[in-house]
Amino acid sequence: MNPIIQTLKDHNVSDEKIVEVFQALTQNPLEAMSIISTLGIEQSKLQALMMMVMTNPDLIKQAVDELGLDFSKVEEAKEILKENQQQQQ
């Protein structure tokens, strides 16, 4: 199982919410980050999860494939994440 999905399941996040997170990741990564932050995951684990999501787009692709979502949206999301990271530097 994808480590991002596994982490969410380990924190009792429902399958529906997991799909919502990954749909948001494929459409609006910043929105996805805000959704993830509302899932009730303790701060230290939340930071690790956010870093995993932000720094490893291949894990997002794997999760999207596993969930049967549209990968072309992931490519767009990767570009948005890259632009946001460059703006923050």
Secondary structure as UniProt FT lines:
FT   HELIX           3..10
FT   TURN            11..12
FT   HELIX           15..27
FT   HELIX           29..37
FT   HELIX           43..55
FT   HELIX           57..67
FT   HELIX           71..88
//
